[in-house]
Amino acid sequence: MSNPTPLNRRARGLILDFALGAALLALLPIPYSMVLKIIGLPVLLALMAKRVIRLWQGYKPDTVAKLSLLVSLAGAVLLGGWFILGESL
């Protein structure tokens, strides 16, 4: 098996891209876009998890890569929820 370090770096970059995309989706200034956000955020998170798992197929990711996936999922959910709830108040 080859060195998985570049693979883990690609996974972290992919996670960061999806987390930023989820935050941007939550910040959309479109009036009455709550339904779009409520549907879009879980779809983005599911796509991210699917692509990262497919990227890691056949390799054992390091602890930092696993933690970055968990933290980014939690961060995207919390940040998106904060923006959505802040907009609706």
Secondary structure, DSSP 8 states (H G I E B T S, - for coil): ----HHHHHHHHHHHHHHHHHHHHHHT---TT-HHHHHHHHHHHHHHHHHHHHHHTTTS---HHHHHHHHHHHHHHHHHHHHHHHHHH-
